[in-house]
Amino acid sequence: MVGFVLARNDPLGTTIAVQAQESTAFRSARVSETIREQSIAATGQGSAGEVARMALKLGFIAFGGPAAHIAMLRDEAVVRRKWLTDAHFLDLLGATNLIPGPNSTEMVIHIGQVRAGWRGLILGGVCFILPAAIIVLALAWAYVNYGSTPTAEWLLYGIKPVIIAVVVQALWGLAKSAVKGPLLALVGLVVLALYLIGANEIALLFGGGIFVMLASNIRRLLSSQATPGAMLLPLFGLSAPWLAQPTTSTPVNLGQLFLIFLKIGSILYGSGYVLLAFLRNDFVARLGWLTDQQLLDAVAIGQFTPGPVFTTATFIGYILGSWPGAILATVGIFLPSFLFVAAVNPLVPRLRRSPWMGALLDGVNVAALGLMAAVTWELGRAAIIDPLTALLAAVAAILLLRFKVNSAWLVLGGAIVALIYRWIGS
């Protein structure tokens, strides 16, 4: 009403000024509301028990690798429980991609801290890791005592297509929040294309973030002597000199085993394939503690069990040092993630308020979605191999998008279909 009265009594210039003021106020109010939502969430309004229950559930059913885990986590925390918004989830994902360690585990830890403070941080991470670690430990015991591991290929036959549908649903939902304009859409598509032709995923992730940061702040950059690159330094994990290992072959030592996995957890970016390279360099090529076949068996166990792929460390630890070795290896590789998240999580709202770091987060977010889309394409080609798997993926996508069926039930359904198919085939 005030705007209408001014428009009637004042000249055109006043009307334009008033509209501009209202537009600025509206944008400012939107930014303030977003920050307020994140600040409220960051204070920890929930209980550690509900975080633990969600993390345990995901720890038992989260097959398919980090992209699938993050998709299922979004379904549980954003869509079903409404603990945070898609925008906040994306900012946490962007911050996670800036630090070393297993992304899906760190996202569970982030959301645990957002929901229930430091208790949620600890319980969320532990409860997500524990189911996979116990399963892998049991398989390691069978491997050492009987010389083989049970196969799960027939089970994954039915689960993998469902996981592809879950990831596609998450990509669709997250893209609506992440792609805020043509520039971000272009960055996401370029990252997708470059990854598929073999570009390094870490270079793409940081390159996308830095490009958007510079493009969005080009005027500030030209008018200021500041060096925005300096602001990124605290976000990178660096290996400490005391973690360096000797270069000669040595007998298995539990202290050294712990330090090697602590080093890997502190500096490792990237996928399970990057983890494989680190493990082979330390345990096969340099120390001679494992054979190539043992390493491949360990990675296979980490891939087809639920939960984080980093529980490969549990398997290797048991082979090399029995129960104490398994515990030390597991603690060593996951401990840095808890420390990194505890340090970075409180900074996320501040990063979003900064023009430089907010643009960096936007760029990292769309780059991460581009990488997720590329990985989904590659996984889809491996998972959808015949008419039945194509049908499973299509039905799962319809149930997710149209009827909002819980992804846990779909994973269970895919496993049951695989069981029936195997029984009929035999």
MIVOZA-197565 format. One line per field, with one value per residue (C-alpha): residue number from 1; residue in three letters; chain; x, y, z. Coordinates in Angstrom, 1 decimal, always signed. Example, Ala and Ser with C-alpha at 12.3 -4.5 7.8 and 13.67 -1.06 7.14 Angstrom:
num = c(1,2)
residuo = c(ala,ser)
cadena = c(A,A)
c1 = c(+12.3,+13.7)
c2 = c(-4.5,-1.1)
c3 = c(+7.8,+7.1)
//
This chain:
num = c(1,2,3,4,5,6,7,8,9,10,11,12,13,14,15,16,17,18,19,20,21,22,23,24,25,26,27,28,29,30,31,32,33,34,35,36,37,38,39,40,41,42,43,44,45,46,47,48,49,50,51,52,53,54,55,56,57,58,59,60,61,62,63,64,65,66,67,68,69,70,71,72,73,74,75,76,77,78,79,80,81,82,83,84,85,86,87,88,89,90,91,92,93,94,95,96,97,98,99,100,101,102,103,104,105,106,107,108,109,110,111,112,113,114,115,116,117,118,119,120,121,122,123,124,125,126,127,128,129,130,131,132,133,134,135,136,137,138,139,140,141,142,143,144,145,146,147,148,149,150,151,152,153,154,155,156,157,158,159,160,161,162,163,164,165,166,167,168,169,170,171,172,173,174,175,176,177,178,179,180,181,182,183,184,185,186,187,188,189,190,191,192,193,194,195,196,197,198,199,200,201,202,203,204,205,206,207,208,209,210,211,212,213,214,215,216,217,218,219,220,221,222,223,224,225,226,227,228,229,230,231,232,233,234,235,236,237,238,239,240,241,242,243,244,245,246,247,248,249,250,251,252,253,254,255,256,257,258,259,260,261,262,263,264,265,266,267,268,269,270,271,272,273,274,275,276,277,278,279,280,281,282,283,284,285,286,287,288,289,290,291,292,293,294,295,296,297,298,299,300,301,302,303,304,305,306,307,308,309,310,311,312,313,314,315,316,317,318,319,320,321,322,323,324,325,326,327,328,329,330,331,332,333,334,335,336,337,338,339,340,341,342,343,344,345,346,347,348,349,350,351,352,353,354,355,356,357,358,359,360,361,362,363,364,365,366,367,368,369,370,371,372,373,374,375,376,377,378,379,380,381,382,383,384,385,386,387,388,389,390,391,392,393,394,395,396,397,398,399,400,401,402,403,404,405,406,407,408,409,410,411,412,413,414,415,416,417,418,419,420,421,422,423,424,425,426)
residuo = c(met,val,gly,phe,val,leu,ala,arg,asn,asp,pro,leu,gly,thr,thr,ile,ala,val,gln,ala,gln,glu,ser,thr,ala,phe,arg,ser,ala,arg,val,ser,glu,thr,ile,arg,glu,gln,ser,ile,ala,ala,thr,gly,gln,gly,ser,ala,gly,glu,val,ala,arg,met,ala,leu,lys,leu,gly,phe,ile,ala,phe,gly,gly,pro,ala,ala,his,ile,ala,met,leu,arg,asp,glu,ala,val,val,arg,arg,lys,trp,leu,thr,asp,ala,his,phe,leu,asp,leu,leu,gly,ala,thr,asn,leu,ile,pro,gly,pro,asn,ser,thr,glu,met,val,ile,his,ile,gly,gln,val,arg,ala,gly,trp,arg,gly,leu,ile,leu,gly,gly,val,cys,phe,ile,leu,pro,ala,ala,ile,ile,val,leu,ala,leu,ala,trp,ala,tyr,val,asn,tyr,gly,ser,thr,pro,thr,ala,glu,trp,leu,leu,tyr,gly,ile,lys,pro,val,ile,ile,ala,val,val,val,gln,ala,leu,trp,gly,leu,ala,lys,ser,ala,val,lys,gly,pro,leu,leu,ala,leu,val,gly,leu,val,val,leu,ala,leu,tyr,leu,ile,gly,ala,asn,glu,ile,ala,leu,leu,phe,gly,gly,gly,ile,phe,val,met,leu,ala,ser,asn,ile,arg,arg,leu,leu,ser,ser,gln,ala,thr,pro,gly,ala,met,leu,leu,pro,leu,phe,gly,leu,ser,ala,pro,trp,leu,ala,gln,pro,thr,thr,ser,thr,pro,val,asn,leu,gly,gln,leu,phe,leu,ile,phe,leu,lys,ile,gly,ser,ile,leu,tyr,gly,ser,gly,tyr,val,leu,leu,ala,phe,leu,arg,asn,asp,phe,val,ala,arg,leu,gly,trp,leu,thr,asp,gln,gln,leu,leu,asp,ala,val,ala,ile,gly,gln,phe,thr,pro,gly,pro,val,phe,thr,thr,ala,thr,phe,ile,gly,tyr,ile,leu,gly,ser,trp,pro,gly,ala,ile,leu,ala,thr,val,gly,ile,phe,leu,pro,ser,phe,leu,phe,val,ala,ala,val,asn,pro,leu,val,pro,arg,leu,arg,arg,ser,pro,trp,met,gly,ala,leu,leu,asp,gly,val,asn,val,ala,ala,leu,gly,leu,met,ala,ala,val,thr,trp,glu,leu,gly,arg,ala,ala,ile,ile,asp,pro,leu,thr,ala,leu,leu,ala,ala,val,ala,ala,ile,leu,leu,leu,arg,phe,lys,val,asn,ser,ala,trp,leu,val,leu,gly,gly,ala,ile,val,ala,leu,ile,tyr,arg,trp,ile,gly,ser)
cadena = c(A,A,A,A,A,A,A,A,A,A,A,A,A,A,A,A,A,A,A,A,A,A,A,A,A,A,A,A,A,A,A,A,A,A,A,A,A,A,A,A,A,A,A,A,A,A,A,A,A,A,A,A,A,A,A,A,A,A,A,A,A,A,A,A,A,A,A,A,A,A,A,A,A,A,A,A,A,A,A,A,A,A,A,A,A,A,A,A,A,A,A,A,A,A,A,A,A,A,A,A,A,A,A,A,A,A,A,A,A,A,A,A,A,A,A,A,A,A,A,A,A,A,A,A,A,A,A,A,A,A,A,A,A,A,A,A,A,A,A,A,A,A,A,A,A,A,A,A,A,A,A,A,A,A,A,A,A,A,A,A,A,A,A,A,A,A,A,A,A,A,A,A,A,A,A,A,A,A,A,A,A,A,A,A,A,A,A,A,A,A,A,A,A,A,A,A,A,A,A,A,A,A,A,A,A,A,A,A,A,A,A,A,A,A,A,A,A,A,A,A,A,A,A,A,A,A,A,A,A,A,A,A,A,A,A,A,A,A,A,A,A,A,A,A,A,A,A,A,A,A,A,A,A,A,A,A,A,A,A,A,A,A,A,A,A,A,A,A,A,A,A,A,A,A,A,A,A,A,A,A,A,A,A,A,A,A,A,A,A,A,A,A,A,A,A,A,A,A,A,A,A,A,A,A,A,A,A,A,A,A,A,A,A,A,A,A,A,A,A,A,A,A,A,A,A,A,A,A,A,A,A,A,A,A,A,A,A,A,A,A,A,A,A,A,A,A,A,A,A,A,A,A,A,A,A,A,A,A,A,A,A,A,A,A,A,A,A,A,A,A,A,A,A,A,A,A,A,A,A,A,A,A,A,A,A,A,A,A,A,A,A,A,A,A,A,A,A,A,A,A,A,A,A,A,A,A,A,A,A,A,A,A,A,A,A,A,A,A,A,A,A,A,A,A,A,A)
c1 = c(+0.0,+2.9,+4.4,+1.1,+0.6,+4.1,+3.6,+0.4,+1.8,+5.5,+7.2,+8.6,+12.0,+10.7,+8.7,+11.8,+13.8,+11.2,+11.0,+14.8,+14.7,+12.1,+14.0,+17.2,+15.3,+13.8,+17.1,+18.6,+15.8,+16.3,+20.0,+19.2,+16.6,+19.0,+21.7,+19.1,+18.0,+21.5,+22.4,+19.4,+20.3,+23.9,+23.0,+21.8,+18.1,+17.7,+18.9,+22.0,+19.8,+17.9,+21.2,+22.5,+19.4,+19.6,+23.3,+22.9,+20.2,+22.3,+25.3,+23.4,+21.8,+24.0,+25.4,+26.9,+29.7,+29.9,+27.5,+24.8,+25.4,+25.1,+21.8,+20.4,+21.6,+19.8,+16.6,+16.8,+17.9,+16.5,+13.4,+12.0,+13.2,+13.6,+16.6,+18.1,+17.4,+18.8,+20.8,+22.4,+23.0,+24.8,+27.0,+28.0,+28.7,+30.9,+32.8,+33.2,+34.7,+37.3,+38.8,+40.4,+38.7,+35.7,+33.0,+29.9,+31.2,+32.1,+28.6,+27.0,+29.3,+28.4,+24.7,+25.1,+26.8,+24.2,+21.4,+22.8,+26.1,+29.3,+27.4,+25.7,+29.1,+30.6,+27.6,+26.7,+30.1,+30.6,+27.2,+27.6,+31.1,+30.4,+28.0,+30.4,+33.4,+31.8,+30.7,+34.2,+35.8,+33.7,+34.7,+38.4,+38.2,+36.7,+39.4,+42.2,+40.8,+39.4,+41.3,+38.3,+35.4,+31.7,+30.6,+27.9,+27.7,+24.2,+23.0,+24.5,+22.8,+19.5,+20.7,+22.9,+20.1,+18.0,+21.0,+21.3,+17.7,+18.4,+21.4,+19.5,+16.7,+19.2,+20.9,+17.6,+16.7,+20.1,+20.5,+17.4,+19.2,+22.8,+22.2,+21.4,+22.2,+23.7,+27.3,+26.9,+25.0,+27.8,+30.5,+28.6,+28.3,+32.0,+33.0,+30.8,+32.3,+35.9,+35.6,+34.2,+37.3,+39.7,+40.4,+41.4,+38.5,+40.3,+41.5,+37.9,+36.5,+38.8,+39.0,+35.2,+35.1,+37.9,+36.6,+33.1,+34.7,+36.8,+34.0,+31.5,+33.9,+35.8,+34.9,+36.1,+39.3,+40.1,+39.4,+41.2,+44.7,+43.5,+44.7,+41.6,+43.7,+45.2,+41.7,+41.7,+44.9,+43.2,+40.8,+43.4,+44.7,+48.5,+50.5,+52.7,+56.4,+56.1,+53.8,+56.5,+57.3,+60.6,+61.4,+62.8,+60.9,+60.1,+58.1,+54.5,+54.4,+51.1,+52.2,+53.5,+50.2,+48.2,+50.4,+50.1,+46.3,+46.3,+48.4,+46.0,+43.0,+44.6,+45.7,+43.5,+41.1,+39.1,+37.4,+38.1,+40.5,+42.7,+42.5,+43.7,+46.7,+47.7,+47.3,+49.3,+52.1,+52.4,+51.6,+52.6,+55.3,+57.2,+56.7,+55.8,+53.2,+50.5,+50.4,+48.5,+45.9,+45.3,+45.0,+42.4,+40.5,+40.5,+39.2,+36.5,+35.3,+35.1,+33.1,+30.4,+29.7,+27.4,+28.8,+32.1,+34.6,+37.3,+36.5,+38.9,+41.3,+39.6,+40.2,+43.8,+44.4,+42.9,+45.1,+48.2,+47.6,+44.4,+41.9,+44.2,+45.4,+41.8,+40.8,+44.0,+43.6,+39.9,+40.5,+43.5,+41.9,+38.6,+39.9,+41.0,+37.5,+36.0,+38.7,+38.3,+34.5,+34.6,+36.9,+35.1,+31.4,+31.1,+32.7,+30.1,+27.6,+30.5,+31.8,+28.3,+28.2,+31.5,+31.2,+34.4,+33.9,+30.1,+30.9,+33.6,+31.0,+28.6,+31.3,+32.4,+28.7,+28.0,+31.4,+30.5,+27.2,+28.9,+31.2,+28.3,+26.5,+29.6,+30.0,+26.3,+26.7,+29.6,+28.0,+24.8,+26.6,+27.9,+24.7,+22.0,+23.2,+20.0,+16.2,+15.6,+18.1,+16.7,+13.2,+14.4,+16.0,+12.9,+10.5,+12.7,+12.9,+9.1,+8.5,+11.0,+9.9,+6.2,+5.4,+8.3,+9.0,+11.8,+15.0,+15.7,+12.7,+13.7,+17.2,+15.6,+13.2,+16.1,+17.9,+14.7,+14.3,+18.0,+17.3,+14.2,+16.0,+18.9,+16.6,+14.6,+17.9,+19.3)
c2 = c(+0.0,+2.4,+1.7,+2.4,+5.7,+6.9,+5.8,+7.9,+11.1,+11.1,+11.3,+8.2,+8.5,+8.1,+5.0,+3.4,+4.2,+2.7,-0.4,-0.8,-0.3,-3.0,-5.4,-4.9,-5.4,-8.6,-10.0,-9.1,-10.8,-14.0,-14.1,-13.4,-16.1,-18.6,-17.7,-17.8,-21.3,-22.6,-20.9,-22.5,-25.9,-25.5,-25.1,-28.7,-28.9,-32.7,-35.6,-37.8,-40.8,-40.0,-39.2,-42.6,-44.4,-42.8,-43.5,-47.1,-47.6,-46.2,-48.2,-51.4,-50.5,-48.0,-50.0,-48.5,-46.2,-42.5,-41.1,-43.6,-43.0,-39.2,-39.7,-42.0,-39.5,-36.7,-38.8,-39.5,-36.1,-33.6,-35.2,-37.3,-35.8,-32.2,-31.6,-29.2,-27.6,-28.7,-25.5,-26.2,-29.9,-28.6,-26.3,-29.1,-31.2,-28.5,-28.1,-31.9,-31.9,-29.3,-31.6,-35.0,-38.3,-40.4,-38.0,-39.9,-40.6,-37.0,-35.9,-38.2,-36.6,-33.1,-33.7,-35.4,-32.2,-30.0,-31.9,-32.8,-30.9,-32.8,-35.9,-36.1,-35.7,-38.6,-40.9,-40.2,-41.1,-44.1,-45.6,-45.2,-46.9,-49.6,-52.0,-52.1,-52.5,-55.5,-57.2,-56.6,-58.0,-61.2,-61.6,-61.0,-63.7,-66.1,-65.1,-65.8,-69.0,-70.5,-68.8,-67.4,-64.9,-65.4,-63.9,-61.3,-60.7,-62.2,-59.9,-56.8,-57.8,-56.6,-53.8,-51.9,-50.8,-49.6,-47.6,-45.9,-44.7,-43.4,-41.4,-40.0,-38.8,-37.1,-35.5,-34.1,-32.7,-31.2,-29.7,-27.5,-25.9,-25.9,-24.6,-21.0,-19.6,-20.3,-20.0,-22.7,-24.9,-24.6,-25.4,-28.6,-29.7,-29.0,-31.0,-33.9,-33.9,-33.6,-36.3,-38.7,-38.1,-38.8,-35.5,-35.7,-35.4,-33.3,-30.8,-30.6,-30.1,-27.3,-25.8,-25.5,-23.8,-21.4,-20.5,-19.6,-17.7,-15.6,-15.1,-14.0,-11.6,-10.2,-6.6,-7.1,-8.8,-5.9,-3.2,-4.9,-5.9,-8.9,-12.4,-14.6,-17.8,-17.2,-17.8,-21.4,-22.5,-23.5,-25.8,-28.1,-31.1,-31.3,-34.4,-33.8,-34.6,-37.0,-39.2,-40.0,-43.7,-45.5,-46.7,-50.1,-53.3,-54.0,-56.6,-55.7,-53.2,-52.2,-48.7,-48.2,-49.7,-47.1,-44.3,-45.4,-45.4,-42.1,-40.6,-42.0,-40.6,-37.2,-36.6,-38.8,-37.0,-38.8,-42.2,-45.7,-46.0,-43.4,-45.3,-48.4,-46.5,-45.4,-48.8,-50.5,-48.0,-48.4,-52.1,-53.9,-51.9,-50.3,-52.5,-55.8,-56.6,-57.6,-59.3,-57.7,-60.5,-59.8,-56.1,-56.7,-59.0,-56.3,-53.7,-56.1,-56.7,-52.9,-52.4,-55.0,-54.5,-51.6,-48.4,-46.6,-48.1,-47.1,-50.2,-51.8,-50.7,-53.0,-56.0,-55.2,-54.5,-57.9,-59.7,-58.0,-57.8,-59.8,-58.0,-55.2,-54.5,-54.3,-51.8,-49.6,-49.5,-48.5,-45.8,-44.5,-44.0,-42.5,-40.4,-37.4,-37.2,-36.4,-33.8,-32.1,-31.9,-30.6,-27.8,-27.0,-27.4,-24.2,-22.2,-23.2,-20.3,-17.8,-19.1,-18.7,-15.0,-14.2,-13.2,-15.0,-18.2,-18.3,-18.3,-20.9,-23.2,-22.7,-23.7,-26.7,-27.8,-27.8,-29.5,-32.2,-32.7,-33.0,-35.6,-37.5,-37.5,-38.8,-41.5,-42.4,-42.8,-45.2,-47.1,-47.3,-48.9,-51.6,-52.1,-52.1,-55.0,-56.8,-56.3,-57.2,-54.7,-52.0,-52.8,-52.7,-49.3,-47.9,-49.2,-47.8,-44.4,-44.3,-45.3,-42.7,-39.8,-40.4,-42.1,-41.1,-44.6,-45.0,-46.0,-48.6,-50.6,-50.3,-51.7,-54.6,-55.2,-55.3,-57.9,-60.0,-59.9,-61.0,-63.9,-65.0,-64.7,-66.8,-69.4,-69.7,-69.8,-72.6)
c3 = c(+0.0,+0.8,-2.6,-4.3,-2.6,-3.4,-7.1,-7.3,-5.7,-6.7,-10.1,-11.9,-10.4,-6.9,-7.9,-9.4,-6.3,-4.0,-6.1,-6.1,-2.3,-1.9,-4.3,-2.3,+1.0,-0.4,-1.5,+1.8,+3.7,+1.7,+2.5,+6.2,+6.2,+4.7,+7.3,+10.1,+9.1,+9.0,+12.3,+14.0,+12.6,+13.6,+17.3,+17.5,+18.0,+18.0,+20.0,+19.6,+19.7,+16.5,+14.8,+15.9,+14.6,+11.2,+10.9,+11.9,+9.4,+6.6,+7.8,+7.2,+3.9,+2.1,-0.8,-3.9,-3.0,-1.8,-4.5,-3.5,+0.3,-0.1,-2.1,+0.6,+3.3,+1.6,+1.4,+5.1,+6.5,+4.1,+2.5,+5.3,+8.5,+7.3,+9.6,+7.1,+3.7,+0.3,+0.2,+3.6,+2.6,-0.5,+1.4,+3.7,+0.7,-0.8,+2.5,+2.6,-0.9,+0.3,+3.0,+2.8,+3.8,+2.9,+1.7,+2.6,+6.2,+6.6,+5.4,+8.1,+10.7,+9.5,+9.7,+13.1,+14.4,+12.8,+14.4,+17.8,+18.4,+19.3,+20.6,+17.2,+15.5,+17.3,+17.3,+13.7,+12.4,+14.7,+14.0,+10.2,+10.3,+12.8,+10.8,+7.8,+10.1,+11.9,+8.6,+7.1,+10.2,+10.0,+6.4,+7.2,+9.8,+7.2,+4.7,+7.1,+8.5,+5.3,+2.5,+0.7,+1.0,+0.3,-2.9,-3.0,-6.8,-7.0,-4.3,-5.9,-9.2,-7.8,-5.6,-8.0,-10.4,-7.5,-6.2,-9.7,-9.4,-5.8,-7.0,-10.0,-7.7,-5.4,-8.4,-9.6,-6.2,-5.5,-8.9,-8.4,-5.5,-6.9,-10.4,-9.7,-13.2,-16.6,-15.3,-12.7,-15.2,-17.7,-15.0,-14.0,-17.6,-18.4,-15.2,-16.3,-19.8,-18.7,-16.1,-18.7,-21.0,-18.1,-16.3,-12.7,-10.3,-7.7,-10.3,-11.7,-8.2,-7.1,-10.6,-10.8,-7.4,-8.1,-11.6,-10.2,-7.3,-9.7,-12.3,-9.7,-8.0,-11.1,-10.2,-6.6,-7.9,-10.2,-7.6,-4.7,-3.9,-1.8,-2.7,-2.4,-2.8,+0.7,+2.1,+0.8,+2.7,+6.0,+4.1,+2.7,+4.6,+4.7,+5.7,+8.7,+8.5,+11.4,+9.4,+6.8,+6.7,+6.1,+2.6,+3.5,+4.0,+7.7,+9.7,+10.5,+13.4,+14.9,+15.7,+12.1,+10.8,+12.7,+11.5,+7.8,+8.0,+9.9,+7.1,+4.4,+6.2,+6.6,+3.0,+0.7,-1.7,-4.4,-5.0,-4.0,-6.9,-5.3,-2.1,-4.0,-5.3,-1.8,-0.3,-3.0,-2.7,+1.1,+1.7,-1.5,-3.2,-0.3,+2.8,+1.2,+3.8,+1.3,-2.1,-5.0,-4.7,-1.0,-1.8,-4.5,-2.2,+0.5,-1.9,-3.2,+0.3,+0.9,-2.3,-1.9,+1.8,+2.9,+4.4,+3.7,+1.3,+3.8,+5.9,+3.5,+6.2,+8.7,+6.4,+5.9,+9.6,+10.5,+7.9,+9.2,+12.9,+13.9,+16.1,+17.4,+13.9,+12.6,+15.4,+15.0,+11.2,+11.4,+14.0,+12.1,+8.7,+10.1,+12.9,+10.7,+9.3,+12.7,+13.4,+10.0,+10.2,+13.8,+12.6,+9.3,+10.3,+12.3,+9.5,+6.8,+7.6,+7.6,+4.3,+2.8,+3.9,+2.2,-1.5,-2.3,-0.3,-1.1,-4.8,-4.2,-2.5,-5.4,-7.8,-5.8,-5.4,-9.1,-9.8,-7.3,-8.9,-12.3,-10.9,-9.3,-12.6,-14.4,-11.8,-12.0,-15.8,-15.4,-12.6,-14.6,-17.5,-15.1,-13.2,-16.0,-18.1,-19.1,-19.3,-15.7,-14.3,-16.6,-15.3,-11.7,-12.2,-14.0,-11.3,-8.5,-10.2,-10.5,-6.9,-5.7,-7.8,-7.9,-4.7,-2.5,-1.3,+1.3,-0.5,+2.2,+1.1,-2.5,-1.7,+0.2,-2.7,-5.2,-3.0,-2.8,-6.6,-7.0,-4.6,-6.5,-9.8,-8.5,-7.1,-10.4,-12.4,-10.3)
//
